Structure formats: structure tokens, C-alpha cells
Amino acid sequence: MGGFLSIKGRLFLFALCVSFIPIATVTSLYYFYARSVLTQQVQEDMKAVVGARAHCLLSSVKTLKSQTLESSSDDFIRNTLESLARGADFPKNTAAELNRHFTANTASSDNHPVATLLVDNHGKIVWSSNERVVGQDVPDRTAFLRTLDSRRGEITLSQPGDFPGIDTCCISTTAPVFSRQDTIPVGGVINAYNPAILGKGITSTLGIGEMAAMYLTDGHKAITIYRGGVDAAKGISSKDASNVWSAGRKAAPIVGVSVDIPEYGWTLSAEIEKAQAFSSLKSLGFVALFFGMVGIIVTSLAGIKFVISTYKPIQDMADATARIVAGDLDCRLTVGRNDEVGILANSLNLMSERLSAKIAEYMWTESELRKLNESLERRVAERTAAVTKANENLQAEVSGHKAALIQLREAEKRMSNQKKFLDALIQNTNVYVITISAQGNMLFVNHAIESKFGYTPQQILESPIINVFIPPDKKEEVGNDIETILNGSCGTEIAIPFACKNGQVRDILWDVTYFKDASGAITSINLFGHDVTEQNLLKEQLIHADKLSSLGTMVSGVAHELNNPLSVIMSYSELLMSYEGVPKKATDRLCRIMEASQRCARIVDNLIKFATKRKSVRNMQYLCVNDVLRESLELKANNLHVDNIEVAQALSPVLPHTTIDRASLMQVFINIINNAHDAMKAAHGKGILSLRTFQRRGHIIIEIEDNGPGIAEPEKLFTPFYTTKEVGKGTGLGLAVSHGIIKEHGGTIVGSTSNKGALFTITLPIRTQTITEAKPLVAGKNHDLTGLCLLIIEDDVNIAESCSELLTNKGCQVKAVYNTTDARQVLQKEPFDVIIMDLKMPGEMTGMQLYEWMATYNPVLQSRVILTTGDVLSPESKEFIEKYSVNVVPKPFHFDDLINSIYQMKQTVG
């Protein structure tokens, strides 16, 4: 018994219990295998039975068909149908005679006839053994008439309700009846038989049990020819036919097979319940279940017992070991068993006892050694302390002398190095250093002063600072600052300008420090200067740049307001000029209005371009500069004549043409002529203006000279906002803009003072004509816009009305709205070929937002938009135009420009 209580015995017992599992597994597998084999055997047996039954069924059906064919050849039936086919009425006694005739000629009752029907050649039932159907049509007249023409009988499956008044399943046989005189059918005979005649004798066969049911289907309908314990005549519905089980279906309550009857396109299906087919396997299934349950229970109990009996003592030994490691050597294990676990527990107890004894012995030995070591350390410490004290006294005395000597040498060295460092720092720094006495005489200057201001030390030292460095014109102003420094009331910083030997004045910011004696009197003053001349210039430039930035922001906002009224002036001028019968004098004045409006627009545009530093898009043309100069002079001719300004022209007659922007160059000439006019008028009240042109080494030279006072500061001539005119009479932008225009043309402009007065020399390169520049511009009035449907979205009523009238005169259908809300409603109701829209619109939705709304409503609308705006330079407008690449006509626009844009869009959109 002790052997079975050991761990080895327990393992053996556990393995013995586990052996039940393969036994139960093998038994279960054999059960499922036997079930599968039996299923196949049952299906094969059923196929044999159903095949034999199908053969019998085919024979029975042929017999039924032959009986119907015999009835169709009966003379009495033929004569009756022939008379009906000729139009005679059905005789009164014929029904009784047909009943007697069919009763006498019907086969035995085993045939199970349900009804016999006599049908004329139109498909109408003229007589039947079931009187309820007489006078009605056969269910499928087309199929019936086709059967009459085929000269052969037909067999069909019928379900309850297929024949009126027949509530059972039937097997129907149909045969045509032909006349003796010709081959035309005069009607037909239909016999309906109960399908139970086909299911006789279906019980148990070949030992597979009793059939559950048998069905006959033709692909569309199904009838029951046998169902255990149920009247087969009730049949099965077409819905139930889909539940017929085919061979091989698993996990179903029945086993079924099907056999085809190709002669009629039928399928015979049979079923048997699995409970009967697999009854022989019940005992084997109970055995497999029993062995499986017993194996699981026994194995689980044995495993639990083994785990408990083995784990508990091992856990106790682990806990005891942990306590021994922690220092509890009195821990002992009590295990009442003699197996391997008991032996291990006893060994652990013995080890603990011996270890406890060894530790006690070690602790006593350690205590004795500690006492001896303490006595020895005490003696050594006493001797060491005495020697150390004597050595320390000696070293302290020697170190005192050495430290004093070293400190003295280091102090001398530091003072020498510091003096050299300060001298080098002061002499080599870029900071200006000056030491002056309390009376203002210079005692010391560094090399930065000598090199920057051009004086030698001999010329500076012992001289008053105000006599050497202060500019003569500022001595009175700066003298007070020098007195403030000398009397000690100056702060830590003061700005005093210093003049170089060559007269150049520099702005210096000085840091001031004072040296005082014991009584507090000032002995000397140190000045440390920083040159801030460039910084002050940079500040002025930053202030100027900020002024330009503010101007750009202001101009971009004002541009829209200025360009709108200019657009109205130009539009109405063009409108008046387009009318027939306008006097030539009025037309000339309208042209002057147009030119003045365009000039205003160019001035505003150039101001915006300069303020925003935007590159211009030039309209380059191949022209003669003389013509442009004459046109510019013509605009100023009246003003010059009124103010007694004489004009002398020396224009070269052989001056070559070049590529220039006519409008921009006119602006340059007019700016220079205006400045000369104002200068001569202010200086003399009259003057002479000389204009000269000539060619020199591939360039065209234009000289404009006056006899005014000349140019005071040539270096500031083209600086923005620099002007010599009184406040309110000049902006200081004319020459700055002109300089930019000439530079864009690849030329130069120089202003100087001549013997007579001011002389401006303009140099332009001679460029040949390109294909693009030679191509003539097509005037907008030559474009045909007839029939176009246009929508104008413009908040300025005058612009909208003038554009509407001009475009209407061009043959367009124009509609104008004055806010984005109306625009959205119109766009949702009517189609438009072109949409002319202001970029900035008041109200709930801006022109930009309306354009983005079109992308969601109908993206096609975006491709038909022409934007008009007087503000194309604001960051918001520029970003929008660049983002969508939309066609823009800037305000104020010439009417031809608008028509050209509309015509181009017509060509693109179609």
C-alpha cells in the first residue's frame, strides 16, 4: 500500500484513469462511422425501391393513357362531339346515356377514377361525371387545343383546384376525338385518376423500415402518391414540394432519394424517417456515451486528488524554505507521509538544525575577534594622533611663509596682466574712449578715435573737447551738454555729434562715468562712445517704410471707391459717343472726358502699383517716341501758354521706332513737364522748356530741360515722398514712379543741374517689332454678341445701367441685379451665357462668397463669370483671383475691354 502512496504510484494511478479517454474516443468514432456507412446503405436500398416503383408507375400511367385513347375512339362519344361541332344543341337525354355508357365501359374500381370530362373543340366542358364542372372551360385552353392538334394523348399532374369543382390531386390523361369525314378534332376526352393507385404496396422494403412519404413532381407541380396514414388524394402543394429531401442531406429528420422519369419529365421522390433507419445504432450510441462520461468523471477526480496530495506538501516546503532564508532557523516541517515528499521535508528540518548550530558558533567567534580588534585599534589611534599633531605644527609654520610669498607674486602678476589687458582692450576696441579732465581738456583717446576722426594724439591731447570735435554750427547747442557732463549732472548716456577732420559729422551715443577723490570732487571723466549714425538712418528708413506700408493699405481700400465713379464717367461717355447723330463738337469733348478719365485711372493705378510694389503689366506697342512726346506736350500746351512758358522742340526727324508702353511713357513725360512748369513759374513767372530727341549707339535719348532754379539735392531726386514744393502742392511720388517705369522699359533716367536750370536725360533701348506686338488689336465694337444672355451683378446703379444699355445696343439680352441675394434667386431660375459680377458686393454675401456658392450649386456657372473690381491689389482680392484664375476686367474699364472679354468667353464656352 505504501508504494501506491508514493508520487510514482499516484502518477501510475492517474495514467490508468486517463486511459479511459481513448476508449471513449474510439467508441464514439466507431459510432459515427457506423452511422455514415448505414446512411449510404439505406440510400442505396431506397434508390432500388424507388427505381422499381418508378417502373411500375410508368406502366400504370401507360395503361391509364391507353384507356383514355380507347374512350376517344368510341362511336357514341365521336357522334356526340361531331353534332356539337356542327352547331347542334346538346341533346337532353345524352347526359344520362353518357353516364350509363361510361359506367358500363369503366375499368375496375382499382383505377380510382375521380372524374371523366367530355370537352368540345373550343375547350368547353360539355359533359362530366362530376356535374359541377359542366359548362366551364378547361384551366389551360391553349395547352388543351395544342393537345388536340398533336393527335396523341397527354398525361399531366393536377393539384386541387386545377379543375373547377375537383378538390383532390389528380393524374389527368387527355385524348383528342376526330371526325370520320376529316382529320379535324371535334373535341377531347379527359380522365382524372386518384394518385393513390400509384402508391399501392409501398410499405417496408428490403428491411429499411416503412416509407414515410412518396412524391411525384414535374418541375412545376407536385402530388403525393403515398403518405403513411394520410389520404394521398389530398396531395401536396407546390410550396411543400420544395421540402422534398434529396439524397445525401445530413442532419435532417429523414433520409430521402429521388429518381427521374425522363419519358414525362417527372421525378419520383421518397422519404424514410431516420429514427427507423438507424434504430440498430441506438445501443452503440448509449455505450459510447456511457464510456465517455465515466472516463471524464474518473479522470477529473483522479487529477484533483493527485494535485491536492502533491501540491500541499510542496507548498509547505516552499514556505518553510522562504522562512529559513529570511532567518527563521527554528522553522520545522511536519509531514505525516513516507514518500519522496516526506523524505525531502525531513532533510530540510535536519539542514535547518545544523545551520542554526553553525551560525551560533560563528557568532561567538566573531564576538571574540571584535574585542581584540577594538583593543588594537585604540592603541594605534593613540600613537598616530601624537605623530600627526607634531607634523601638523611643523607644516603650518612652513606653509605660512610660502603662502605669503606666493600671494605677493600672484598679486603683482595679476596687476600687470590686468593693466596689459585693459590697455589692449581700450586701444583695440571699436568703442570710442575719451578721458577728459574736470575742465573739459582731453587726457586720453584710443586708436578708434584717431582712425575714425583723422586726428593724431598730439592734435587732441590737452585740447578742449568742444574746440576739436564739436561741429561749428552746433557748438552753441552742444555746449550745454558738455557743461552738463563737466558739472556731474549728466545721466549715464548722452548723444553728442562729433565732426571728423574732413568735416563729416557722426552721431555718437556716449556712456559717461566719473572718477572722484576722497572728498567727492570729480577728478576725471571717461566717455565711451558708440557710432549710431547708420542706426539713425535705418530708423528713418523704417519710419519711411512704415509710411509706405500705411499708404499701401489705405490706397488699396480707396481704389475701389475712386475707380467706381471713374467707371461711371467712362461708361456714360462711351454710351453717348455710341449714339448716332451726336455733333462732332460734342464727340470731341466726350473724347476729352474719356482721355481725362483714363489719365485719372492711370494715376490712381500707378499710385497703387508704387505703394504696393506690384510689377506692372505693360501694353507694349511699336511706336515713335516723338509722337508720344508731342501727345504729352499737347495735354499741357494750354497751361504752359497761360503761364508764359515757351516750348522749344528739337525732335529728330529720323528717330527710329521702338517697343514702348505709350500710356506709361506719357505719364513720365507729363510728370517731368509738370515739375519744370511749377519750378519756372515759382522762380521767374515765365520760362523756356526745351525738348530734344536723338539717337546714340543703339539707344534713343530724350532730354527735357528748363531754365528754372535747378536741382537742389540730386541724390534724393527719385526718393519717394521727397518734394521741394510747398505742403499740399506735391506728393513726392511723380519722379519715383517715373523712375520705375523707365527701369521697366530697360532704360535709365538721370536728373542734373545744367547751365540753364534742371536737365532730365532719359535713355531707352531700341527694340525691333515682335509678331505679338505687330498683330493689330481687334476693337470690341467689331465683335458680334447678338443673342447672348447676360447677367450684371453690380451694387453701383450707374455702372449697371450704363453697361446694360451699351450691351443691349450690341444685341444682348441683359438683366441687372444690385445685390447678391437677388443674384442667387435669378441664377436659380434662369440660365445665362455670361455673368458680369463685381468682386466686392455689400450685404450678407460678398462677390467672392457668391462665386464660391456657384461651385456648389452649379460648377458650370463659374466658367462663365467675368469679375469687375477697382481693387485687385488687396491681399484678399489677389489671393482670390490667383486661387480661381478667374477672368478679371479692372475698373475703370474701357467698353471695348469688356466686350473683348465677353467675346473671348463666348468663343471658349460656346
Residue pairs with C-beta under 8 A, 6 or more apart in sequence:
2 338
2 339
3 9
4 10
4 12
4 13
5 337
5 338
5 339
6 339
6 340
7 310
7 339
7 340
7 341
10 306
10 309
10 310
11 306
13 302
13 306
14 302
14 303
14 306
17 298
17 299
17 301
17 302
17 303
18 299
18 302
20 291
20 294
20 295
20 298
20 299
21 295
21 296
21 299
23 291
23 295
24 288
24 291
24 292
24 294
24 295
24 296
25 292
27 284
27 287
27 288
27 291
27 292
28 288
28 292
30 284
30 288
31 281
31 284
31 285
31 288
34 281
34 284
35 278
35 281
38 277
38 278
38 280
38 281
39 255
39 277
39 278
42 208
42 255
42 272
42 277
43 247
43 248
43 255
43 257
45 205
45 206
45 207
45 208
46 208
46 255
46 256
46 257
46 270
46 272
47 247
47 257
47 259
48 206
49 205
49 206
49 208
49 211
49 270
50 214
50 257
50 258
50 259
50 268
50 269
50 270
51 259
53 202
53 214
53 268
53 270
54 259
54 261
54 268
56 198
57 198
57 216
57 225
57 261
57 268
58 261
58 263
60 197
60 198
61 155
61 171
61 198
61 264
64 111
64 155
64 171
64 173
64 191
64 193
65 153
65 155
65 173
65 175
67 107
67 111
67 173
67 191
68 153
68 173
68 174
68 175
68 189
68 190
68 191
69 153
69 175
71 77
71 102
71 105
71 116
71 175
71 189
71 191
72 153
72 175
72 176
72 177
72 188
72 189
73 177
74 101
74 105
76 97
76 98
76 101
77 98
77 101
77 118
77 177
77 189
78 177
78 178
78 179
78 180
78 186
80 91
80 94
80 98
80 118
80 127
81 118
81 120
81 121
81 126
81 177
81 186
81 187
82 179
82 180
82 186
83 91
84 90
84 120
84 126
84 186
84 187
85 120
85 121
85 179
85 186
85 187
90 126
90 127
94 127
95 127
98 118
98 127
99 129
102 116
102 129
106 113
106 116
110 197
111 193
111 197
112 193
112 194
112 196
112 197
113 129
113 191
113 192
113 193
113 194
114 130
114 166
114 168
114 170
114 192
114 193
114 194
114 233
115 128
115 129
115 130
115 133
115 163
115 166
115 170
115 191
115 192
116 128
116 129
116 189
116 190
116 191
116 192
117 125
117 127
117 128
117 129
117 130
117 133
117 138
117 163
117 189
117 190
117 191
117 192
118 125
118 126
118 127
118 128
118 187
118 188
118 189
119 125
119 126
119 138
119 144
119 187
119 188
119 189
119 190
120 126
120 186
120 187
121 145
121 148
121 184
121 185
121 186
121 187
122 141
123 137
123 138
123 141
123 144
123 145
124 135
124 136
124 137
124 138
125 133
125 134
125 135
125 136
125 137
125 138
126 134
126 135
126 187
127 134
128 134
130 165
130 166
132 164
132 165
133 163
133 164
133 165
133 166
136 164
136 165
138 144
138 163
138 190
139 162
139 163
139 164
144 174
144 188
147 153
147 154
147 174
147 176
147 188
148 176
148 185
148 187
148 188
149 176
149 185
150 176
151 176
151 178
151 183
152 176
153 173
153 174
153 175
153 176
154 173
154 174
155 171
155 172
155 173
155 174
155 264
156 171
156 172
156 174
156 218
157 169
157 170
157 171
157 172
157 216
157 217
157 218
157 221
157 222
157 223
157 266
158 166
158 169
158 170
158 171
158 172
158 192
158 221
158 223
159 169
159 221
159 222
159 223
159 235
159 237
159 238
160 166
160 167
160 168
160 169
160 234
160 235
161 167
162 170
163 170
163 172
163 192
166 192
168 194
168 233
168 234
168 235
169 194
169 195
169 223
169 224
169 232
169 233
169 234
169 235
169 236
170 192
170 193
170 194
170 195
170 223
171 192
171 193
171 195
171 198
171 223
172 190
172 191
172 192
172 193
173 190
173 191
173 193
174 188
174 189
174 190
175 188
175 189
176 185
176 187
176 188
177 185
177 186
177 187
177 188
177 189
178 184
178 185
178 186
179 185
179 186
194 232
194 233
195 216
195 223
195 224
195 225
195 232
195 233
195 235
196 225
196 226
196 231
196 232
196 233
198 216
198 225
198 226
199 214
199 225
199 226
199 232
202 211
202 214
202 226
203 210
203 211
204 210
204 211
205 211
208 272
208 276
208 277
209 272
209 273
209 276
209 277
209 279
210 228
210 272
210 276
211 226
211 228
211 270
211 271
211 272
212 227
212 228
212 254
212 271
212 272
212 273
213 224
213 226
213 227
213 228
213 270
213 271
214 224
214 225
214 226
214 227
214 268
214 269
214 270
214 271
215 222
215 223
215 224
215 225
215 236
215 241
215 244
215 268
215 269
215 270
216 222
216 223
216 224
216 225
216 266
216 267
216 268
216 269
217 223
217 241
217 244
217 266
217 267
217 269
218 264
218 265
218 266
218 267
219 265
219 267
220 238
221 238
221 241
222 235
222 236
222 237
222 238
222 240
222 241
222 244
223 235
223 236
224 230
224 232
224 234
224 235
224 236
225 232
226 232
244 256
244 258
244 269
244 271
245 252
245 254
245 255
245 256
245 269
245 271
246 256
246 257
246 258
246 269
247 256
247 257
247 258
249 256
252 274
253 273
253 274
254 271
254 272
254 273
254 274
255 271
255 272
255 273
255 274
255 277
256 269
256 270
256 271
256 272
257 269
257 270
258 267
258 268
258 269
258 270
259 267
259 268
259 269
260 266
260 267
260 268
261 267
261 268
310 341
313 335
313 337
313 341
313 342
313 345
314 341
316 333
316 335
316 345
317 333
317 341
317 344
317 345
317 348
320 331
320 332
320 333
320 348
321 348
323 331
324 331
324 348
324 352
324 355
329 352
329 355
329 356
329 359
330 352
330 356
331 352
332 349
332 352
333 345
333 346
333 348
333 349
334 345
335 341
335 342
335 345
335 346
336 342
426 433
426 446
427 446
427 447
428 447
429 446
429 448
430 448
431 446
431 448
431 528
431 529
431 530
432 445
432 446
432 448
432 449
432 452
432 508
432 527
432 528
432 529
432 530
432 531
433 444
433 445
433 446
433 448
433 449
433 526
433 527
433 528
433 529
434 442
434 444
434 445
434 446
434 449
434 465
434 526
434 527
434 529
435 442
435 443
435 444
435 445
435 524
435 525
435 526
435 527
436 442
436 443
436 465
436 486
436 524
436 525
436 527
437 443
437 523
437 524
437 525
438 486
438 521
438 522
438 523
438 524
438 525
439 464
439 486
440 464
440 465
440 466
440 482
440 486
441 462
441 463
441 464
441 465
442 460
442 461
442 462
442 463
442 464
442 465
442 468
443 461
443 462
443 524
444 461
445 457
445 460
445 461
449 455
449 460
450 456
450 457
450 460
452 500
452 506
452 531
453 469
453 498
453 499
453 500
453 501
454 500
454 501
454 502
455 468
455 501
459 468
460 468
465 482
466 475
466 478
466 479
466 482
469 498
469 499
470 478
470 479
470 482
470 496
470 497
470 498
470 499
471 478
471 497
471 499
471 505
474 497
478 496
478 497
481 490
481 494
481 496
482 496
484 490
484 494
485 494
485 512
485 525
485 527
486 522
486 525
488 514
488 522
490 512
491 512
492 511
492 512
493 509
493 510
493 511
493 512
494 509
494 510
494 512
495 507
495 508
495 509
495 510
495 532
496 508
496 510
497 505
497 506
497 507
497 508
498 505
498 506
498 508
498 529
499 505
499 506
500 506
506 531
506 533
507 531
507 532
507 533
507 536
508 529
508 530
508 531
508 532
509 529
509 530
509 532
510 527
510 528
510 529
511 527
511 528
511 529
511 530
512 525
512 526
512 527
513 525
513 526
513 528
514 522
514 524
514 525
514 526
515 522
515 523
515 524
515 525
515 526
516 522
516 523
517 523
544 720
544 721
547 721
548 611
548 720
551 611
552 608
552 611
552 612
552 613
555 607
555 608
555 611
555 612
556 608
556 611
556 612
556 871
556 873
556 874
557 871
557 874
559 604
559 608
559 870
559 871
559 873
560 840
560 869
560 870
560 871
560 891
561 870
562 600
562 604
562 870
563 601
563 604
563 870
563 871
563 890
563 891
563 892
564 796
564 799
564 870
564 891
564 892
566 597
566 600
566 601
566 604
566 891
566 892
567 796
567 799
567 868
567 870
567 891
567 892
567 893
568 796
568 798
568 799
568 802
569 593
569 597
569 892
570 594
570 597
570 598
570 601
570 892
570 893
570 894
570 895
571 798
571 799
571 802
571 803
571 806
571 895
572 798
572 802
573 590
573 593
573 594
573 597
574 594
574 806
574 894
574 895
575 802
575 805
575 806
576 582
576 586
576 590
577 587
577 590
577 591
577 594
578 806
578 809
582 590
595 635
597 892
598 663
598 892
598 894
599 635
601 892
602 663
602 664
602 667
603 667
605 890
606 616
606 667
606 737
606 741
607 733
607 737
608 614
608 873
609 615
609 616
609 737
609 740
609 873
610 720
610 733
610 736
610 737
610 740
612 873
614 873
615 744
616 664
616 741
616 744
618 661
618 664
618 744
618 745
619 661
619 662
619 663
620 659
620 660
620 661
620 773
621 659
621 660
621 661
621 662
621 773
622 657
622 658
622 659
622 769
622 773
622 774
623 657
623 658
623 660
623 662
624 655
624 656
624 657
625 655
625 658
625 660
625 665
625 693
625 700
625 702
625 764
626 651
626 652
626 655
626 693
628 660
628 662
628 665
628 666
628 669
629 651
629 669
629 691
629 693
629 702
630 651
631 666
632 666
632 669
632 670
632 673
633 647
633 649
633 669
633 673
633 691
635 666
635 670
636 670
636 673
636 674
636 677
637 647
639 677
640 647
640 673
640 677
640 689
643 677
643 681
643 685
643 686
644 685
644 686
644 687
645 677
645 680
645 681
645 686
645 687
645 688
645 689
646 686
646 687
646 688
646 689
647 688
647 689
647 690
647 691
648 688
648 689
648 690
648 691
649 691
649 692
650 690
650 691
650 692
650 693
651 691
651 692
651 693
652 693
652 694
652 695
654 695
655 693
655 694
655 695
655 700
656 695
656 700
656 766
657 769
658 700
658 764
658 765
658 766
658 767
659 767
659 768
659 769
659 770
659 773
660 745
660 764
661 741
661 745
664 741
664 744
664 745
665 741
665 745
667 737
667 738
667 741
668 738
668 741
668 742
668 749
668 762
669 702
669 704
671 734
671 735
671 737
671 738
672 704
672 735
672 738
672 760
673 689
673 704
674 734
675 734
675 735
675 758
676 687
676 689
676 704
676 706
676 708
676 758
677 687
677 689
678 725
678 729
678 730
679 706
679 708
679 709
679 757
679 758
680 686
680 687
680 688
680 689
680 706
680 707
680 708
680 757
681 687
682 708
683 708
683 709
684 707
684 708
687 706
687 707
687 708
687 757
688 706
688 707
688 756
689 704
689 705
689 706
690 703
690 704
690 705
690 706
690 756
691 702
691 703
691 704
692 701
692 702
692 703
692 705
693 700
693 701
693 702
693 703
694 700
694 701
695 701
695 766
698 765
698 766
699 747
699 763
699 764
699 765
699 766
700 763
700 764
700 765
700 766
701 761
701 762
701 763
702 761
702 762
702 763
702 764
703 759
703 760
703 761
703 762
704 759
704 760
704 762
705 754
705 756
705 757
705 758
705 759
705 760
706 756
706 757
706 758
707 756
707 757
708 757
708 758
709 757
709 758
710 753
710 754
710 757
710 758
711 717
711 751
711 752
711 753
711 758
712 724
713 722
714 751
714 752
714 753
716 722
717 735
717 751
718 735
718 736
718 738
718 739
718 749
718 751
719 732
719 736
720 732
720 733
720 736
721 731
721 732
721 733
721 736
722 732
722 736
723 730
723 731
723 732
724 730
735 751
738 749
739 749
742 748
742 749
742 762
742 764
745 764
745 765
746 764
746 765
747 762
747 763
747 764
747 765
748 762
748 763
749 760
749 761
749 762
749 763
750 760
750 761
751 758
751 759
751 760
752 758
752 759
752 761
753 759
778 900
779 896
780 895
780 896
780 897
780 898
780 899
780 900
780 903
781 896
781 899
783 899
783 900
783 902
783 903
784 811
785 807
785 810
785 811
785 812
785 899
785 902
785 903
785 906
786 810
786 811
786 812
787 811
787 812
787 813
788 811
788 812
788 813
788 833
788 834
788 902
788 906
789 812
789 813
789 815
789 830
789 831
789 832
789 833
789 834
790 807
790 812
790 813
790 814
790 815
790 832
790 833
790 834
790 835
790 836
790 902
791 814
791 815
791 816
791 817
791 823
791 826
791 827
791 830
791 832
791 834
791 835
791 836
792 800
792 803
792 804
792 807
792 814
792 815
792 816
792 817
792 836
792 837
793 816
793 817
793 820
793 823
793 835
793 836
793 837
793 838
793 841
793 847
793 850
794 800
794 803
794 816
794 818
794 836
794 837
794 838
794 868
795 818
795 819
795 838
795 841
795 842
796 838
797 818
800 816
800 818
801 816
803 814
803 816
803 836
803 898
804 814
804 816
806 895
807 814
807 902
808 814
810 899
815 826
815 830
815 832
817 823
817 826
819 841
819 842
819 843
820 841
820 843
820 844
820 845
820 846
820 847
820 849
820 850
821 843
821 844
821 845
823 837
823 850
824 845
824 850
824 853
827 835
827 854
827 857
827 858
827 861
828 857
832 861
832 864
833 864
833 906
833 909
834 864
834 866
834 902
834 905
834 906
834 909
835 861
835 864
835 865
835 866
836 866
836 868
836 898
836 902
837 847
837 850
837 851
837 865
837 866
837 867
837 868
838 847
838 867
838 868
838 869
839 846
839 847
839 848
839 867
839 868
839 869
839 871
839 877
839 880
839 888
840 846
840 847
840 869
840 871
840 877
841 847
841 850
845 853
847 867
847 869
848 876
848 880
851 862
851 865
851 867
851 880
851 884
851 886
854 861
854 862
854 865
855 862
862 884
862 886
863 908
863 909
864 905
864 909
865 886
865 887
866 887
866 888
866 889
866 898
866 901
866 902
866 905
867 881
867 886
867 887
867 888
867 889
868 888
868 889
868 890
868 891
868 893
868 898
869 877
869 888
869 890
869 891
870 890
870 891
870 892
871 877
872 878
872 881
872 888
872 890
880 886
881 888
887 901
887 904
887 905
889 897
889 898
889 901
